[in-house]
Amino acid sequence: MNQLHLPPDLHQPLEDLADATGRTVEDVVGEALRLHLDREETRVLAIAQQLGQAHAELLRRLGE
């Protein structure tokens, strides 16, 4: 997947940001996506840990 279709209202601001920071559009998008994925991974992991702790006894019994 090497093509990304963005809403028209994002094209110009994205190009402006890339130009202003001396980066390519691909670099800006890649950095933003990496940051977003890292935050989501952290959030989902925290929720999974909470669920695991809250249901630890049930999970232990199911594993028997």
mmCIF file of the N, C-alpha and C atoms, coordinates in Angstrom:
data_MODEL
# 
_entry.id   MODEL 
# 
loop_
_atom_site.group_PDB 
_atom_site.id 
_atom_site.type_symbol 
_atom_site.label_atom_id 
_atom_site.label_alt_id 
_atom_site.label_comp_id 
_atom_site.label_asym_id 
_atom_site.label_entity_id 
_atom_site.label_seq_id 
_atom_site.pdbx_PDB_ins_code 
_atom_site.Cartn_x 
_atom_site.Cartn_y 
_atom_site.Cartn_z 
_atom_site.occupancy 
_atom_site.B_iso_or_equiv 
_atom_site.pdbx_formal_charge 
_atom_site.auth_seq_id 
_atom_site.auth_comp_id 
_atom_site.auth_asym_id 
_atom_site.auth_atom_id 
_atom_site.pdbx_PDB_model_num 
ATOM 1   N N  . MET A 1 1  ? 0.851   -1.172  0.000  1.00 0.00 ? 1  MET A N  1 
ATOM 2   C CA . MET A 1 1  ? 0.000   0.000   0.000  1.00 0.00 ? 1  MET A CA 1 
ATOM 3   C C  . MET A 1 1  ? 0.893   1.230   0.000  1.00 0.00 ? 1  MET A C  1 
ATOM 4   N N  . ASN A 1 2  ? 1.091   1.800   -1.145 1.00 0.00 ? 2  ASN A N  1 
ATOM 5   C CA . ASN A 1 2  ? 1.964   2.961   -1.257 1.00 0.00 ? 2  ASN A CA 1 
ATOM 6   C C  . ASN A 1 2  ? 1.221   4.233   -1.605 1.00 0.00 ? 2  ASN A C  1 
ATOM 7   N N  . GLN A 1 3  ? -0.080  4.152   -1.760 1.00 0.00 ? 3  GLN A N  1 
ATOM 8   C CA . GLN A 1 3  ? -0.854  5.356   -2.039 1.00 0.00 ? 3  GLN A CA 1 
ATOM 9   C C  . GLN A 1 3  ? -1.757  5.649   -0.867 1.00 0.00 ? 3  GLN A C  1 
ATOM 10  N N  . LEU A 1 4  ? -1.864  6.925   -0.573 1.00 0.00 ? 4  LEU A N  1 
ATOM 11  C CA . LEU A 1 4  ? -2.718  7.358   0.512  1.00 0.00 ? 4  LEU A CA 1 
ATOM 12  C C  . LEU A 1 4  ? -3.651  8.419   -0.033 1.00 0.00 ? 4  LEU A C  1 
ATOM 13  N N  . HIS A 1 5  ? -4.934  8.178   0.075  1.00 0.00 ? 5  HIS A N  1 
ATOM 14  C CA . HIS A 1 5  ? -5.920  9.133   -0.418 1.00 0.00 ? 5  HIS A CA 1 
ATOM 15  C C  . HIS A 1 5  ? -6.435  9.942   0.759  1.00 0.00 ? 5  HIS A C  1 
ATOM 16  N N  . LEU A 1 6  ? -6.131  11.230  0.736  1.00 0.00 ? 6  LEU A N  1 
ATOM 17  C CA . LEU A 1 6  ? -6.529  12.119  1.817  1.00 0.00 ? 6  LEU A CA 1 
ATOM 18  C C  . LEU A 1 6  ? -7.664  13.022  1.377  1.00 0.00 ? 6  LEU A C  1 
ATOM 19  N N  . PRO A 1 7  ? -8.455  13.479  2.323  1.00 0.00 ? 7  PRO A N  1 
ATOM 20  C CA . PRO A 1 7  ? -9.501  14.443  1.983  1.00 0.00 ? 7  PRO A CA 1 
ATOM 21  C C  . PRO A 1 7  ? -8.869  15.709  1.401  1.00 0.00 ? 7  PRO A C  1 
ATOM 22  N N  . PRO A 1 8  ? -9.539  16.348  0.466  1.00 0.00 ? 8  PRO A N  1 
ATOM 23  C CA . PRO A 1 8  ? -8.981  17.535  -0.189 1.00 0.00 ? 8  PRO A CA 1 
ATOM 24  C C  . PRO A 1 8  ? -8.552  18.637  0.783  1.00 0.00 ? 8  PRO A C  1 
ATOM 25  N N  . ASP A 1 9  ? -9.253  18.781  1.900  1.00 0.00 ? 9  ASP A N  1 
ATOM 26  C CA . ASP A 1 9  ? -8.911  19.860  2.829  1.00 0.00 ? 9  ASP A CA 1 
ATOM 27  C C  . ASP A 1 9  ? -7.602  19.611  3.582  1.00 0.00 ? 9  ASP A C  1 
ATOM 28  N N  . LEU A 1 10 ? -7.001  18.436  3.433  1.00 0.00 ? 10 LEU A N  1 
ATOM 29  C CA . LEU A 1 10 ? -5.722  18.152  4.084  1.00 0.00 ? 10 LEU A CA 1 
ATOM 30  C C  . LEU A 1 10 ? -4.516  18.325  3.164  1.00 0.00 ? 10 LEU A C  1 
ATOM 31  N N  . HIS A 1 11 ? -4.743  18.315  1.870  1.00 0.00 ? 11 HIS A N  1 
ATOM 32  C CA . HIS A 1 11 ? -3.625  18.371  0.932  1.00 0.00 ? 11 HIS A CA 1 
ATOM 33  C C  . HIS A 1 11 ? -2.777  19.627  1.096  1.00 0.00 ? 11 HIS A C  1 
ATOM 34  N N  . GLN A 1 12 ? -3.393  20.784  1.024  1.00 0.00 ? 12 GLN A N  1 
ATOM 35  C CA . GLN A 1 12 ? -2.618  22.023  1.074  1.00 0.00 ? 12 GLN A CA 1 
ATOM 36  C C  . GLN A 1 12 ? -1.931  22.232  2.417  1.00 0.00 ? 12 GLN A C  1 
ATOM 37  N N  . PRO A 1 13 ? -2.628  22.047  3.543  1.00 0.00 ? 13 PRO A N  1 
ATOM 38  C CA . PRO A 1 13 ? -1.919  22.201  4.822  1.00 0.00 ? 13 PRO A CA 1 
ATOM 39  C C  . PRO A 1 13 ? -0.752  21.221  4.969  1.00 0.00 ? 13 PRO A C  1 
ATOM 40  N N  . LEU A 1 14 ? -0.920  20.020  4.468  1.00 0.00 ? 14 LEU A N  1 
ATOM 41  C CA . LEU A 1 14 ? 0.147   19.031  4.539  1.00 0.00 ? 14 LEU A CA 1 
ATOM 42  C C  . LEU A 1 14 ? 1.339   19.461  3.693  1.00 0.00 ? 14 LEU A C  1 
ATOM 43  N N  . GLU A 1 15 ? 1.065   19.918  2.494  1.00 0.00 ? 15 GLU A N  1 
ATOM 44  C CA . GLU A 1 15 ? 2.144   20.400  1.631  1.00 0.00 ? 15 GLU A CA 1 
ATOM 45  C C  . GLU A 1 15 ? 2.821   21.625  2.233  1.00 0.00 ? 15 GLU A C  1 
ATOM 46  N N  . ASP A 1 16 ? 2.033   22.523  2.825  1.00 0.00 ? 16 ASP A N  1 
ATOM 47  C CA . ASP A 1 16 ? 2.598   23.718  3.463  1.00 0.00 ? 16 ASP A CA 1 
ATOM 48  C C  . ASP A 1 16 ? 3.503   23.339  4.631  1.00 0.00 ? 16 ASP A C  1 
ATOM 49  N N  . LEU A 1 17 ? 3.056   22.398  5.459  1.00 0.00 ? 17 LEU A N  1 
ATOM 50  C CA . LEU A 1 17 ? 3.854   21.956  6.600  1.00 0.00 ? 17 LEU A CA 1 
ATOM 51  C C  . LEU A 1 17 ? 5.156   21.320  6.135  1.00 0.00 ? 17 LEU A C  1 
ATOM 52  N N  . ALA A 1 18 ? 5.061   20.456  5.156  1.00 0.00 ? 18 ALA A N  1 
ATOM 53  C CA . ALA A 1 18 ? 6.263   19.804  4.631  1.00 0.00 ? 18 ALA A CA 1 
ATOM 54  C C  . ALA A 1 18 ? 7.236   20.845  4.090  1.00 0.00 ? 18 ALA A C  1 
ATOM 55  N N  . ASP A 1 19 ? 6.731   21.806  3.343  1.00 0.00 ? 19 ASP A N  1 
ATOM 56  C CA . ASP A 1 19 ? 7.579   22.849  2.769  1.00 0.00 ? 19 ASP A CA 1 
ATOM 57  C C  . ASP A 1 19 ? 8.213   23.700  3.867  1.00 0.00 ? 19 ASP A C  1 
ATOM 58  N N  . ALA A 1 20 ? 7.421   24.078  4.857  1.00 0.00 ? 20 ALA A N  1 
ATOM 59  C CA . ALA A 1 20 ? 7.910   24.945  5.934  1.00 0.00 ? 20 ALA A CA 1 
ATOM 60  C C  . ALA A 1 20 ? 8.965   24.262  6.792  1.00 0.00 ? 20 ALA A C  1 
ATOM 61  N N  . THR A 1 21 ? 8.904   22.952  6.885  1.00 0.00 ? 21 THR A N  1 
ATOM 62  C CA . THR A 1 21 ? 9.855   22.220  7.728  1.00 0.00 ? 21 THR A CA 1 
ATOM 63  C C  . THR A 1 21 ? 10.971  21.558  6.928  1.00 0.00 ? 21 THR A C  1 
ATOM 64  N N  . GLY A 1 22 ? 10.963  21.760  5.625  1.00 0.00 ? 22 GLY A N  1 
ATOM 65  C CA . GLY A 1 22 ? 12.016  21.207  4.784  1.00 0.00 ? 22 GLY A CA 1 
ATOM 66  C C  . GLY A 1 22 ? 11.979  19.701  4.657  1.00 0.00 ? 22 GLY A C  1 
ATOM 67  N N  . ARG A 1 23 ? 10.785  19.143  4.773  1.00 0.00 ? 23 ARG A N  1 
ATOM 68  C CA . ARG A 1 23 ? 10.632  17.694  4.652  1.00 0.00 ? 23 ARG A CA 1 
ATOM 69  C C  . ARG A 1 23 ? 9.718   17.381  3.478  1.00 0.00 ? 23 ARG A C  1 
ATOM 70  N N  . THR A 1 24 ? 9.649   16.116  3.151  1.00 0.00 ? 24 THR A N  1 
ATOM 71  C CA . THR A 1 24 ? 8.709   15.696  2.120  1.00 0.00 ? 24 THR A CA 1 
ATOM 72  C C  . THR A 1 24 ? 7.356   15.430  2.769  1.00 0.00 ? 24 THR A C  1 
ATOM 73  N N  . VAL A 1 25 ? 6.329   15.433  1.950  1.00 0.00 ? 25 VAL A N  1 
ATOM 74  C CA . VAL A 1 25 ? 4.991   15.101  2.439  1.00 0.00 ? 25 VAL A CA 1 
ATOM 75  C C  . VAL A 1 25 ? 4.999   13.701  3.036  1.00 0.00 ? 25 VAL A C  1 
ATOM 76  N N  . GLU A 1 26 ? 5.702   12.786  2.395  1.00 0.00 ? 26 GLU A N  1 
ATOM 77  C CA . GLU A 1 26 ? 5.779   11.412  2.884  1.00 0.00 ? 26 GLU A CA 1 
ATOM 78  C C  . GLU A 1 26 ? 6.414   11.346  4.267  1.00 0.00 ? 26 GLU A C  1 
ATOM 79  N N  . ASP A 1 27 ? 7.449   12.160  4.489  1.00 0.00 ? 27 ASP A N  1 
ATOM 80  C CA . ASP A 1 27 ? 8.096   12.182  5.804  1.00 0.00 ? 27 ASP A CA 1 
ATOM 81  C C  . ASP A 1 27 ? 7.150   12.699  6.881  1.00 0.00 ? 27 ASP A C  1 
ATOM 82  N N  . VAL A 1 28 ? 6.414   13.753  6.563  1.00 0.00 ? 28 VAL A N  1 
ATOM 83  C CA . VAL A 1 28 ? 5.470   14.328  7.529  1.00 0.00 ? 28 VAL A CA 1 
ATOM 84  C C  . VAL A 1 28 ? 4.379   13.319  7.864  1.00 0.00 ? 28 VAL A C  1 
ATOM 85  N N  . VAL A 1 29 ? 3.822   12.697  6.847  1.00 0.00 ? 29 VAL A N  1 
ATOM 86  C CA . VAL A 1 29 ? 2.760   11.710  7.062  1.00 0.00 ? 29 VAL A CA 1 
ATOM 87  C C  . VAL A 1 29 ? 3.302   10.506  7.827  1.00 0.00 ? 29 VAL A C  1 
ATOM 88  N N  . GLY A 1 30 ? 4.480   10.036  7.459  1.00 0.00 ? 30 GLY A N  1 
ATOM 89  C CA . GLY A 1 30 ? 5.074   8.888   8.143  1.00 0.00 ? 30 GLY A CA 1 
ATOM 90  C C  . GLY A 1 30 ? 5.315   9.163   9.615  1.00 0.00 ? 30 GLY A C  1 
ATOM 91  N N  . GLU A 1 31 ? 5.833   10.351  9.926  1.00 0.00 ? 31 GLU A N  1 
ATOM 92  C CA . GLU A 1 31 ? 6.071   10.701  11.327 1.00 0.00 ? 31 GLU A CA 1 
ATOM 93  C C  . GLU A 1 31 ? 4.759   10.789  12.102 1.00 0.00 ? 31 GLU A C  1 
ATOM 94  N N  . ALA A 1 32 ? 3.764   11.429  11.514 1.00 0.00 ? 32 ALA A N  1 
ATOM 95  C CA . ALA A 1 32 ? 2.462   11.558  12.184 1.00 0.00 ? 32 ALA A CA 1 
ATOM 96  C C  . ALA A 1 32 ? 1.834   10.186  12.416 1.00 0.00 ? 32 ALA A C  1 
ATOM 97  N N  . LEU A 1 33 ? 1.934   9.325   11.437 1.00 0.00 ? 33 LEU A N  1 
ATOM 98  C CA . LEU A 1 33 ? 1.356   7.990   11.567 1.00 0.00 ? 33 LEU A CA 1 
ATOM 99  C C  . LEU A 1 33 ? 2.083   7.174   12.632 1.00 0.00 ? 33 LEU A C  1 
ATOM 100 N N  . ARG A 1 34 ? 3.420   7.265   12.656 1.00 0.00 ? 34 ARG A N  1 
ATOM 101 C CA . ARG A 1 34 ? 4.185   6.554   13.680 1.00 0.00 ? 34 ARG A CA 1 
ATOM 102 C C  . ARG A 1 34 ? 3.790   7.007   15.079 1.00 0.00 ? 34 ARG A C  1 
ATOM 103 N N  . LEU A 1 35 ? 3.672   8.321   15.271 1.00 0.00 ? 35 LEU A N  1 
ATOM 104 C CA . LEU A 1 35 ? 3.276   8.853   16.580 1.00 0.00 ? 35 LEU A CA 1 
ATOM 105 C C  . LEU A 1 35 ? 1.884   8.366   16.971 1.00 0.00 ? 35 LEU A C  1 
ATOM 106 N N  . HIS A 1 36 ? 0.970   8.398   16.020 1.00 0.00 ? 36 HIS A N  1 
ATOM 107 C CA . HIS A 1 36 ? -0.395  7.951   16.293 1.00 0.00 ? 36 HIS A CA 1 
ATOM 108 C C  . HIS A 1 36 ? -0.420  6.466   16.655 1.00 0.00 ? 36 HIS A C  1 
ATOM 109 N N  . LEU A 1 37 ? 0.277   5.657   15.889 1.00 0.00 ? 37 LEU A N  1 
ATOM 110 C CA . LEU A 1 37 ? 0.301   4.216   16.161 1.00 0.00 ? 37 LEU A CA 1 
ATOM 111 C C  . LEU A 1 37 ? 0.944   3.912   17.509 1.00 0.00 ? 37 LEU A C  1 
ATOM 112 N N  . ASP A 1 38 ? 1.995   4.641   17.857 1.00 0.00 ? 38 ASP A N  1 
ATOM 113 C CA . ASP A 1 38 ? 2.625   4.447   19.171 1.00 0.00 ? 38 ASP A CA 1 
ATOM 114 C C  . ASP A 1 38 ? 1.653   4.778   20.293 1.00 0.00 ? 38 ASP A C  1 
ATOM 115 N N  . ARG A 1 39 ? 0.924   5.893   20.167 1.00 0.00 ? 39 ARG A N  1 
ATOM 116 C CA . ARG A 1 39 ? -0.052  6.275   21.196 1.00 0.00 ? 39 ARG A CA 1 
ATOM 117 C C  . ARG A 1 39 ? -1.166  5.244   21.298 1.00 0.00 ? 39 ARG A C  1 
ATOM 118 N N  . GLU A 1 40 ? -1.665  4.785   20.168 1.00 0.00 ? 40 GLU A N  1 
ATOM 119 C CA . GLU A 1 40 ? -2.735  3.792   20.176 1.00 0.00 ? 40 GLU A CA 1 
ATOM 120 C C  . GLU A 1 40 ? -2.262  2.474   20.780 1.00 0.00 ? 40 GLU A C  1 
ATOM 121 N N  . GLU A 1 41 ? -1.044  2.072   20.452 1.00 0.00 ? 41 GLU A N  1 
ATOM 122 C CA . GLU A 1 41 ? -0.498  0.837   21.019 1.00 0.00 ? 41 GLU A CA 1 
ATOM 123 C C  . GLU A 1 41 ? -0.415  0.945   22.542 1.00 0.00 ? 41 GLU A C  1 
ATOM 124 N N  . THR A 1 42 ? 0.050   2.076   23.028 1.00 0.00 ? 42 THR A N  1 
ATOM 125 C CA . THR A 1 42 ? 0.147   2.297   24.472 1.00 0.00 ? 42 THR A CA 1 
ATOM 126 C C  . THR A 1 42 ? -1.227  2.265   25.121 1.00 0.00 ? 42 THR A C  1 
ATOM 127 N N  . ARG A 1 43 ? -2.198  2.916   24.489 1.00 0.00 ? 43 ARG A N  1 
ATOM 128 C CA . ARG A 1 43 ? -3.563  2.970   25.022 1.00 0.00 ? 43 ARG A CA 1 
ATOM 129 C C  . ARG A 1 43 ? -4.196  1.581   25.063 1.00 0.00 ? 43 ARG A C  1 
ATOM 130 N N  . VAL A 1 44 ? -4.077  0.840   23.979 1.00 0.00 ? 44 VAL A N  1 
ATOM 131 C CA . VAL A 1 44 ? -4.681  -0.494  23.900 1.00 0.00 ? 44 VAL A CA 1 
ATOM 132 C C  . VAL A 1 44 ? -3.999  -1.452  24.876 1.00 0.00 ? 44 VAL A C  1 
ATOM 133 N N  . LEU A 1 45 ? -2.695  -1.356  25.008 1.00 0.00 ? 45 LEU A N  1 
ATOM 134 C CA . LEU A 1 45 ? -1.977  -2.204  25.958 1.00 0.00 ? 45 LEU A CA 1 
ATOM 135 C C  . LEU A 1 45 ? -2.432  -1.926  27.386 1.00 0.00 ? 45 LEU A C  1 
ATOM 136 N N  . ALA A 1 46 ? -2.614  -0.660  27.722 1.00 0.00 ? 46 ALA A N  1 
ATOM 137 C CA . ALA A 1 46 ? -3.075  -0.305  29.073 1.00 0.00 ? 46 ALA A CA 1 
ATOM 138 C C  . ALA A 1 46 ? -4.464  -0.879  29.342 1.00 0.00 ? 46 ALA A C  1 
ATOM 139 N N  . ILE A 1 47 ? -5.343  -0.801  28.363 1.00 0.00 ? 47 ILE A N  1 
ATOM 140 C CA . ILE A 1 47 ? -6.692  -1.354  28.521 1.00 0.00 ? 47 ILE A CA 1 
ATOM 141 C C  . ILE A 1 47 ? -6.626  -2.874  28.670 1.00 0.00 ? 47 ILE A C  1 
ATOM 142 N N  . ALA A 1 48 ? -5.803  -3.519  27.863 1.00 0.00 ? 48 ALA A N  1 
ATOM 143 C CA . ALA A 1 48 ? -5.665  -4.980  27.950 1.00 0.00 ? 48 ALA A CA 1 
ATOM 144 C C  . ALA A 1 48 ? -5.131  -5.397  29.317 1.00 0.00 ? 48 ALA A C  1 
ATOM 145 N N  . GLN A 1 49 ? -4.182  -4.638  29.834 1.00 0.00 ? 49 GLN A N  1 
ATOM 146 C CA . GLN A 1 49 ? -3.645  -4.959  31.158 1.00 0.00 ? 49 GLN A CA 1 
ATOM 147 C C  . GLN A 1 49 ? -4.704  -4.775  32.241 1.00 0.00 ? 49 GLN A C  1 
ATOM 148 N N  . GLN A 1 50 ? -5.498  -3.727  32.137 1.00 0.00 ? 50 GLN A N  1 
ATOM 149 C CA . GLN A 1 50 ? -6.576  -3.499  33.102 1.00 0.00 ? 50 GLN A CA 1 
ATOM 150 C C  . GLN A 1 50 ? -7.583  -4.640  33.059 1.00 0.00 ? 50 GLN A C  1 
ATOM 151 N N  . LEU A 1 51 ? -7.953  -5.048  31.853 1.00 0.00 ? 51 LEU A N  1 
ATOM 152 C CA . LEU A 1 51 ? -8.899  -6.154  31.717 1.00 0.00 ? 51 LEU A CA 1 
ATOM 153 C C  . LEU A 1 51 ? -8.314  -7.447  32.277 1.00 0.00 ? 51 LEU A C  1 
ATOM 154 N N  . GLY A 1 52 ? -7.049  -7.691  31.987 1.00 0.00 ? 52 GLY A N  1 
ATOM 155 C CA . GLY A 1 52 ? -6.397  -8.893  32.498 1.00 0.00 ? 52 GLY A CA 1 
ATOM 156 C C  . GLY A 1 52 ? -6.358  -8.922  34.017 1.00 0.00 ? 52 GLY A C  1 
ATOM 157 N N  . GLN A 1 53 ? -6.057  -7.775  34.614 1.00 0.00 ? 53 GLN A N  1 
ATOM 158 C CA . GLN A 1 53 ? -6.019  -7.702  36.075 1.00 0.00 ? 53 GLN A CA 1 
ATOM 159 C C  . GLN A 1 53 ? -7.415  -7.853  36.665 1.00 0.00 ? 53 GLN A C  1 
ATOM 160 N N  . ALA A 1 54 ? -8.390  -7.208  36.050 1.00 0.00 ? 54 ALA A N  1 
ATOM 161 C CA . ALA A 1 54 ? -9.756  -7.262  36.571 1.00 0.00 ? 54 ALA A CA 1 
ATOM 162 C C  . ALA A 1 54 ? -10.343 -8.667  36.491 1.00 0.00 ? 54 ALA A C  1 
ATOM 163 N N  . HIS A 1 55 ? -9.881  -9.445  35.529 1.00 0.00 ? 55 HIS A N  1 
ATOM 164 C CA . HIS A 1 55 ? -10.446 -10.779 35.318 1.00 0.00 ? 55 HIS A CA 1 
ATOM 165 C C  . HIS A 1 55 ? -9.402  -11.878 35.515 1.00 0.00 ? 55 HIS A C  1 
ATOM 166 N N  . ALA A 1 56 ? -8.392  -11.588 36.306 1.00 0.00 ? 56 ALA A N  1 
ATOM 167 C CA . ALA A 1 56 ? -7.285  -12.534 36.495 1.00 0.00 ? 56 ALA A CA 1 
ATOM 168 C C  . ALA A 1 56 ? -7.763  -13.882 37.020 1.00 0.00 ? 56 ALA A C  1 
ATOM 169 N N  . GLU A 1 57 ? -8.662  -13.861 37.979 1.00 0.00 ? 57 GLU A N  1 
ATOM 170 C CA . GLU A 1 57 ? -9.138  -15.123 38.559 1.00 0.00 ? 57 GLU A CA 1 
ATOM 171 C C  . GLU A 1 57 ? -9.879  -15.955 37.512 1.00 0.00 ? 57 GLU A C  1 
ATOM 172 N N  . LEU A 1 58 ? -10.746 -15.328 36.750 1.00 0.00 ? 58 LEU A N  1 
ATOM 173 C CA . LEU A 1 58 ? -11.476 -16.043 35.700 1.00 0.00 ? 58 LEU A CA 1 
ATOM 174 C C  . LEU A 1 58 ? -10.506 -16.601 34.665 1.00 0.00 ? 58 LEU A C  1 
ATOM 175 N N  . LEU A 1 59 ? -9.546  -15.802 34.250 1.00 0.00 ? 59 LEU A N  1 
ATOM 176 C CA . LEU A 1 59 ? -8.570  -16.270 33.269 1.00 0.00 ? 59 LEU A CA 1 
ATOM 177 C C  . LEU A 1 59 ? -7.765  -17.447 33.814 1.00 0.00 ? 59 LEU A C  1 
ATOM 178 N N  . ARG A 1 60 ? -7.420  -17.405 35.101 1.00 0.00 ? 60 ARG A N  1 
ATOM 179 C CA . ARG A 1 60 ? -6.683  -18.508 35.713 1.00 0.00 ? 60 ARG A CA 1 
ATOM 180 C C  . ARG A 1 60 ? -7.521  -19.782 35.679 1.00 0.00 ? 60 ARG A C  1 
ATOM 181 N N  . ARG A 1 61 ? -8.818  -19.661 36.034 1.00 0.00 ? 61 ARG A N  1 
ATOM 182 C CA . ARG A 1 61 ? -9.690  -20.847 36.052 1.00 0.00 ? 61 ARG A CA 1 
ATOM 183 C C  . ARG A 1 61 ? -9.908  -21.397 34.652 1.00 0.00 ? 61 ARG A C  1 
ATOM 184 N N  . LEU A 1 62 ? -10.023 -20.535 33.677 1.00 0.00 ? 62 LEU A N  1 
ATOM 185 C CA . LEU A 1 62 ? -10.206 -21.005 32.301 1.00 0.00 ? 62 LEU A CA 1 
ATOM 186 C C  . LEU A 1 62 ? -8.968  -21.729 31.790 1.00 0.00 ? 62 LEU A C  1 
ATOM 187 N N  . GLY A 1 63 ? -7.812  -21.342 32.312 1.00 0.00 ? 63 GLY A N  1 
ATOM 188 C CA . GLY A 1 63 ? -6.564  -21.964 31.889 1.00 0.00 ? 63 GLY A CA 1 
ATOM 189 C C  . GLY A 1 63 ? -6.298  -23.313 32.528 1.00 0.00 ? 63 GLY A C  1 
ATOM 190 N N  . GLU A 1 64 ? -7.111  -23.706 33.496 1.00 0.00 ? 64 GLU A N  1 
ATOM 191 C CA . GLU A 1 64 ? -6.896  -24.990 34.184 1.00 0.00 ? 64 GLU A CA 1 
ATOM 192 C C  . GLU A 1 64 ? -7.356  -26.151 33.339 1.00 0.00 ? 64 GLU A C  1 
# 
